[in-house]
Amino acid sequence: GPRPAAPQGYGQAKMVVTKTSTGDFTEVVFTCPLAKPYSPPGEKLTKKLLQLVNEGAKAKALVFGLKQVRKAAEKGTKGLVVLAGNVAPVDIIAHLPAVFEDHDVPYIYVPSRRELGLACMVKRPVTVVLVRPEGLPAEAKPTFEKVQAVVREMHKLAFTTGS
């Protein structure tokens, strides 16, 4: 078949098949040039992030949707933002990192909107989600703290290596 095409100016695209209880789905996974810091497919961190989002979904501790997450960040809501790296056109999310940085909200990209949607327990792909620690069950809090610390470290690295 034809090679999956990433949008202009993006990295390599590849087809990724995710098996779920409701069947398999295939999507083109590519990373938009903005996607820093990025947690790649199959990484322990990616699994942890999606688990955390899932805990958040069960506990109703999530804010999702572009507008809602932006508003929450601007209001000073504490939490960790997880964005999907395969968003096109990138303009949809291009303004968000600056908002998160201004309000000291750590953020990280994961590979797939589709997976992020599943973790949120919604039927549709999700582009961005904010996990609010207050709403999380006690047993998920240590994971939240750990993951947030890792993400903050990754930010230091991603944005200080002169790349």
Secondary structure, 3 states (H helix, E strand, C coil): CCCCCCCCCCCCCEEEEEEECCEEEEEEECCCCCCCCECCCCCHHHHHHHHHHHHHHHCCCEEECHHHHHHHHHCCCCCEEEEECCCCCCHHHHCHHHHHHHCCCCEEEECCHHHHHHHCCCCCCCCEEEECHHHCCHHHHHHHHHHHHHHHHHHHHHHHCCC
